[in-house]
Amino acid sequence: MKQIFLLLAALSLMAGEVHAQPIDYKALNQLTEKFIMTVQVGKPGTPDFRFVYVNARGRLFVYRVEKGSFVQEWQTTDLGSRAASMFVTDIDADGTLDLVVGTIGGRILDYAMGSYDLIWENLQDRFKKIEYIAHANIDDDPQEEMIILADDLMYIYDGRNKTIEWVSDTQFHADMVILGNVDDDPQLEIILNTGRVVDSRFHNIEFEADGKFGDRIHLFDINGDGYPDVFGEFNDFSIRVYDVWAQRELW
C-alpha cells in the first residue's frame, strides 16, 4: 500500500492521505499512458472509476475514489513473480470487465473486475516464463483473443474458452507485442519489438526489419499515408520509426 501512495504523491496525483488538493486526473492520464503496469477503468468522476497498478514485487492493487481521495479497494496476495503484462478488457465478451495478469513465472490469471473473484488460471497450460500478453479480436467470433509470448513461442488463446487456437513453430524472442493494421490487408498484424510482423489470420511472418523496432513500441501514422507507423523507443531513449507498409525506415 505504501508503494502506490509514494508513486501517486511523487506524480502529484493528490491522494487524500497525502495532499488536501483534488486528484489531478491529467497527471494520472500521463502516468497510465507511460507505464504499462498502470490502468484506468471507467470515467473519472463516476462511481465506477478505478485505478489499477502492479508493483515490482508482483502485487496487484485496485483503488477507487472516495471524497476526492484514493482508497484501496482490493489487492492480490503475492502473484508468485513479477508481472509481465496487465490489462482490463471484456476478454470473453460476456458484458463484464476482466482484469488479466500474466507473470514472468508463467501464470495467467483472469479476475472479475468488481468482485475480484478469480475466474480462470492457466493450470492446464503452464509456461516456464511469459514475456508479454496482448489482446485483440483477430477473428470473426465476438470475443477477443490473447496473444502470448511465452517460452520463446507465440500462443493465441480464445478469450472465452481459454483454449489454445494456435501455437507457432517458429521461435520468437521478443518481449513486447502490439497489434494494429499496418498494411493494406483487412486484418490486424502482430508486431513484435524485435522487428518481426506476423499476420494475425494466417500466422505467417509478413515482414522482418533489419534490427529491432525498439525496446518499447507504439503505433502512430507520422507520414499521413493512412497506415500506422511503428515507433520504437530504446533504453538509451533514442527513437526509430518504421513504415511497415512501405517497408522502409522513416527515421
C-alpha positions as CSV (number, residue, x, y, z in Angstrom):
1,M,0.0,0.0,0.0
2,K,2.9,2.4,0.8
3,Q,4.3,1.9,-2.7
4,I,1.3,3.2,-4.5
5,F,0.9,6.2,-2.2
6,L,4.5,7.1,-2.8
7,L,4.0,6.8,-6.5
8,L,0.9,8.9,-6.5
9,A,2.4,11.5,-4.3
10,A,5.5,11.8,-6.4
11,L,3.5,12.4,-9.5
12,S,1.2,14.9,-7.8
13,L,-1.9,12.8,-8.1
14,M,-3.0,14.1,-4.8
15,A,-4.2,11.1,-2.8
16,G,-6.3,12.4,0.1
17,E,-4.0,11.0,2.8
18,V,-1.0,12.8,1.3
19,H,-2.5,16.1,0.0
20,A,-5.7,18.1,0.6
21,Q,-5.9,19.0,-3.1
22,P,-8.2,17.2,-5.6
23,I,-6.9,14.3,-7.7
24,D,-5.0,15.5,-10.8
25,Y,-6.6,13.3,-13.5
26,K,-4.4,14.9,-16.2
27,A,-1.3,13.7,-14.4
28,L,-2.9,10.3,-13.9
29,N,-3.5,10.1,-17.7
30,Q,0.2,10.9,-18.3
31,L,1.1,8.1,-15.9
32,T,-1.1,5.4,-17.4
33,E,-0.1,6.4,-20.9
34,K,3.6,6.0,-20.0
35,F,3.6,2.9,-17.8
36,I,2.0,-0.3,-19.0
37,M,1.6,-1.7,-15.4
38,T,-1.0,1.0,-14.7
39,V,-4.6,1.2,-16.0
40,Q,-7.6,3.4,-15.5
41,V,-11.0,1.8,-15.6
42,G,-14.2,3.8,-16.0
43,K,-14.7,7.5,-16.3
44,P,-13.1,9.9,-13.8
45,G,-15.6,11.4,-11.5
46,T,-18.0,8.5,-11.7
47,P,-18.6,5.7,-9.1
48,D,-17.1,3.0,-11.5
49,F,-13.7,4.7,-11.9
50,R,-10.8,2.6,-10.7
51,F,-7.0,2.9,-10.8
52,V,-5.1,-0.4,-11.2
53,Y,-1.4,-0.9,-10.5
54,V,1.1,-3.8,-10.3
55,N,4.2,-3.2,-8.3
56,A,7.7,-4.7,-8.8
57,R,7.1,-7.3,-6.1
58,G,4.2,-8.9,-8.0
59,R,1.3,-7.5,-6.1
60,L,-1.8,-6.1,-7.8
61,F,-3.7,-3.1,-6.3
62,V,-7.1,-1.5,-7.2
63,Y,-8.0,1.9,-5.9
64,R,-11.4,3.7,-6.0
65,V,-12.1,7.4,-5.3
66,E,-14.0,8.5,-2.2
67,K,-14.5,12.1,-1.3
68,G,-11.7,13.1,-3.7
69,S,-9.1,10.7,-2.4
70,F,-7.8,7.4,-3.5
71,V,-8.9,4.5,-1.3
72,Q,-7.5,1.0,-1.7
73,E,-10.4,-1.3,-2.7
74,W,-8.5,-4.6,-3.3
75,Q,-5.1,-6.2,-3.6
76,T,-3.9,-9.6,-4.5
77,T,-1.8,-11.9,-2.5
78,D,1.6,-12.5,-4.0
79,L,1.3,-13.4,-7.6
80,G,4.4,-15.5,-7.2
81,S,6.6,-13.5,-9.5
82,R,6.8,-10.1,-11.2
83,A,4.0,-9.3,-13.7
84,A,4.9,-9.4,-17.4
85,S,1.6,-7.9,-18.6
86,M,-1.6,-6.5,-17.1
87,F,-4.8,-5.2,-18.8
88,V,-8.5,-4.7,-18.3
89,T,-10.9,-5.7,-21.0
90,D,-14.1,-7.8,-21.6
91,I,-11.9,-10.7,-22.8
92,D,-14.8,-13.3,-23.0
93,A,-17.5,-10.9,-24.4
94,D,-19.9,-11.6,-21.5
95,G,-20.6,-7.9,-20.9
96,T,-18.3,-7.6,-17.8
97,L,-14.7,-6.5,-17.5
98,D,-11.9,-8.9,-16.8
99,L,-8.6,-7.9,-15.0
100,V,-6.0,-10.1,-16.7
101,V,-2.4,-10.5,-15.4
102,G,0.4,-12.6,-16.8
103,T,3.6,-13.2,-14.8
104,I,7.2,-14.0,-15.7
105,G,6.7,-17.1,-13.7
106,G,4.3,-18.4,-16.3
107,R,0.9,-17.7,-14.7
108,I,-2.1,-16.1,-16.4
109,L,-4.9,-15.0,-14.0
110,D,-8.3,-13.7,-15.0
111,Y,-10.1,-11.8,-12.3
112,A,-13.7,-10.4,-12.5
113,M,-13.4,-6.7,-12.3
114,G,-15.6,-5.5,-9.4
115,S,-15.9,-8.8,-7.4
116,Y,-12.2,-9.7,-8.0
117,D,-13.1,-13.4,-8.0
118,L,-10.5,-15.5,-9.8
119,I,-12.4,-16.7,-12.9
120,W,-9.6,-18.6,-14.6
121,E,-5.9,-19.6,-14.3
122,N,-3.8,-21.5,-16.9
123,L,-3.5,-24.6,-14.8
124,Q,-3.7,-26.9,-17.8
125,D,-1.2,-25.0,-19.9
126,R,1.6,-23.8,-17.7
127,F,4.6,-21.9,-19.0
128,K,8.1,-21.5,-17.6
129,K,8.1,-17.8,-18.5
130,I,5.8,-15.3,-20.0
131,E,7.3,-12.3,-21.7
132,Y,4.2,-10.4,-22.8
133,I,0.5,-10.7,-23.4
134,A,-1.5,-8.6,-25.8
135,H,-5.2,-8.8,-26.6
136,A,-7.4,-8.0,-29.6
137,N,-10.3,-9.5,-31.6
138,I,-8.4,-11.1,-34.5
139,D,-11.0,-13.4,-36.0
140,D,-14.8,-13.5,-36.6
141,D,-16.0,-14.5,-33.2
142,P,-17.3,-11.9,-30.7
143,Q,-14.7,-12.4,-28.1
144,E,-11.1,-11.2,-28.0
145,E,-8.0,-13.3,-28.2
146,M,-4.9,-13.2,-26.1
147,I,-1.6,-13.2,-28.0
148,I,1.0,-14.6,-25.6
149,L,4.8,-14.6,-25.9
150,A,5.9,-17.5,-23.7
151,D,8.9,-19.9,-23.7
152,D,10.2,-18.3,-26.9
153,L,6.9,-19.2,-28.8
154,M,3.8,-17.3,-29.7
155,Y,0.4,-18.6,-28.5
156,I,-3.1,-17.4,-29.4
157,Y,-5.8,-18.1,-26.8
158,D,-9.5,-17.9,-27.3
159,G,-10.7,-15.3,-24.7
160,R,-14.0,-17.1,-23.9
161,N,-13.0,-20.7,-23.8
162,K,-9.3,-20.1,-22.8
163,T,-8.2,-22.7,-25.3
164,I,-5.1,-22.6,-27.5
165,E,-6.2,-21.6,-31.1
166,W,-2.6,-21.6,-32.5
167,V,1.0,-22.0,-31.4
168,S,3.9,-21.1,-33.5
169,D,6.5,-23.4,-34.9
170,T,8.9,-20.5,-35.2
171,Q,10.7,-19.2,-32.1
172,F,10.1,-15.5,-31.1
173,H,12.5,-13.9,-28.7
174,A,10.6,-10.7,-28.3
175,D,9.5,-9.2,-25.0
176,M,6.7,-6.8,-26.3
177,V,4.0,-7.2,-28.9
178,I,1.3,-4.8,-30.1
179,L,-1.5,-5.2,-32.7
180,G,-2.5,-2.9,-35.5
181,N,-3.4,-2.8,-39.2
182,V,-0.1,-1.5,-40.6
183,D,-0.5,-2.7,-44.2
184,D,-3.2,-2.9,-46.9
185,D,-4.9,-6.1,-46.0
186,P,-8.0,-6.1,-43.8
187,Q,-6.8,-8.0,-40.8
188,L,-4.6,-6.8,-37.9
189,E,-0.9,-7.5,-37.7
190,I,1.0,-8.8,-34.7
191,I,4.0,-6.5,-34.3
192,L,6.9,-7.6,-32.2
193,N,9.5,-5.2,-30.8
194,T,12.3,-7.4,-32.3
195,G,11.3,-6.2,-35.8
196,R,9.0,-9.0,-37.0
197,V,5.4,-8.5,-38.2
198,V,3.1,-11.5,-38.2
199,D,-0.3,-11.8,-40.0
200,S,-2.9,-12.4,-37.3
201,R,-5.1,-14.5,-39.6
202,F,-2.7,-16.7,-41.5
203,H,0.1,-16.5,-38.9
204,N,2.9,-16.1,-41.5
205,I,5.8,-13.6,-41.0
206,E,4.9,-10.8,-43.3
207,F,7.9,-8.6,-42.7
208,E,11.2,-8.5,-40.8
209,A,13.1,-5.3,-40.3
210,D,16.9,-5.1,-40.2
211,G,17.1,-5.0,-36.5
212,K,14.8,-4.3,-33.5
213,F,12.0,-1.8,-33.8
214,G,12.8,-0.8,-30.2
215,D,12.6,-1.9,-26.6
216,R,9.1,-0.4,-26.3
217,I,6.9,0.1,-29.4
218,H,3.8,2.1,-30.3
219,L,1.8,2.9,-33.4
220,F,1.3,6.4,-35.0
221,D,0.8,7.5,-38.6
222,I,3.6,10.0,-38.9
223,N,3.6,10.4,-42.7
224,G,-0.1,10.6,-43.3
225,D,-0.4,7.6,-45.7
226,G,-3.2,6.1,-43.7
227,Y,-1.2,3.2,-42.2
228,P,0.2,3.4,-38.7
229,D,4.0,3.5,-38.4
230,V,5.9,1.7,-35.7
231,F,7.6,4.0,-33.2
232,G,10.3,2.2,-31.2
233,E,12.0,3.6,-28.1
234,F,15.3,2.1,-27.0
235,N,16.6,2.0,-23.5
236,D,19.0,4.8,-24.3
237,F,15.9,6.9,-25.2
238,S,16.7,7.0,-28.9
239,I,13.8,6.6,-31.4
240,R,13.3,4.5,-34.5
241,V,10.3,5.0,-36.8
242,Y,9.4,2.3,-39.4
243,D,6.9,2.3,-42.2
244,V,5.9,-1.4,-42.4
245,W,3.6,-0.9,-45.4
246,A,6.4,0.8,-47.5
247,Q,9.0,-1.5,-45.8
248,R,11.4,1.3,-45.1
249,E,12.8,3.2,-42.1
250,L,11.5,6.7,-41.8
251,W,13.8,8.0,-39.0
